[in-house]
């Protein structure tokens, strides 16, 4: 994308080393019989950092667990809270450096956002706070299901 469109590469700071060296295990490239080409990161991100896209601001939400630097992005548009998130469902695996406690905390963080729309990278788009909450709750342990609102 950098070569084709001139886009900058953005990634959470906890993942920079893996992309920079082309780590096939943490990136899961090896799972698919592929190799990750090392890539420099132009914009290391931290929790709460905003990225401007035209007149819109996306807020990076750090949701570790699936991997150390997993991110979701929150944008408010036409009065709707929209979250873009990949791997809300996991999986958790040692080669990804997954952490179950971080994953459960991150699911709580996602639930607390009270998103109106969730665009999840594998399961599709969920519309309505109830549908979003039900999807996230599917992966939460019973002890972790008490949501609290959080703005990111």
N, C-alpha and C positions, 0 to 999 in steps of 0.2 A: 504494500500500500504506500510505503514511503517512496519507493522508486516510481510507481505508476502515477500516484496522485500528489506526491510531495507532502503527504501527511506526516505529522510528528507521531512518534510512538510514545504512548503514555501507559504507565504501569505502576502498581503500588510498590513502594520502596522495598518491601519484603520479597519481591519477586525479581527485582532488577538483576541480581547476580545470575539467576537461572536462565533468563533470556539472553543476557550478555554473553554467557558461555555456551549457549545452545544445549542446555541440560535436557536430554531426552526422557529422563525418568520423571522429574518433577513436573515437566510440561505435559506428560502423558503421551508425547509423540510416539514413544516406544510401544504403547498399547495398540497403536494403529499401524505398526510397521513403518513408521515414518521417522525422519530425522529433522530436528529443529535447527535451522541455520542460526548461528549466533547473530544477535541484533542489538545494536546500541539503543538505549532508552533515552529519549529526548526530554521527557517530562515525568520524573518520578513523583508519584502521588502519595498523599497522606490522607487520613480520615478527615472528612469535612472540607477538603480542598475543592474549590469551584473551578470549573472549566467553562469558558465562554464559547458558545457556538452561535454565532450571529447575535441575536438579541436575547437568547436563552442562556441560562446558567445551569449546568449539570453539577450536582454536588456528589463527590466521591464518598461512598460509605464503605468503610473497611469492614468486611464480614469474613474474618479468617475462620478456618475450620476445615473446609474442603482442601484448601491450600493456605499457606501462611499469608499470602497477599490477595486473597479473593476480594473483589470489589463489586459493589452494586452502585448504580447511579440514580439519583433522585432529581426529577425536574418537576416544576409546577407549571401547568399549562391550562388555561381556561378554567381555573378553579379546581383542577384535578391534580392529585399527587400521583405521578407516574414513576415507577421504579423499573429499571432495567437490571436484571440479575441473571447470572449464569450459575448453574450448579447449585441451586437452592436445595435440590434433592440429594446433594452429595455428588459422587460417592466419596466415602472416606477410605483411604488406602495409605499404607506406610510409604510407598514410593512417591506419593504426592505431598508427603509431610503433613498429612491430615492430623487434626487434633479434635477429638470428640467434644471436650468441654468448650473449646472455642467455637465449634460448630453450633452447639446448643445455644450458647450466648448470642451468636450471630443470628440465629433464627429468631430469637427473642427481639433482637434489634430490628430485624426486618418487620416483625409483627407490630412493633411499637411505632413504626412509621405510618401505619394506618393508610396504606396506599389505596388509591381508587382503582389503579390499573397496575398489574405486574406483568412485565414482558420477560418471561423466563426462557433462557436459551434452549432448553430441551423440551419442555412441556407446553410451550405456547403462551398465549396471552390470557390473563385472567382479568375480568372486568367486574368491578364492584368490590367494596371493602370486604363484604362477607366472603365472596369467592376467593379473594386474595388471602384473607385470614385462614380460611379452611385449607387452602393449598399449603401454606407455610406450616400450619398445625400438623399436617400429615407426617412431618419429619421431626417434630419436637417430641422430646421425652415427656411423659405425663407431668413430671415435677416442674417442667419449664413452661407450662402453657398459660401463665397469667400475664397477659399483655399490658404494657405501659407505653403510652404515646411518647415518641421521641422524634425530634425534628432532624436528626442526622448529626 
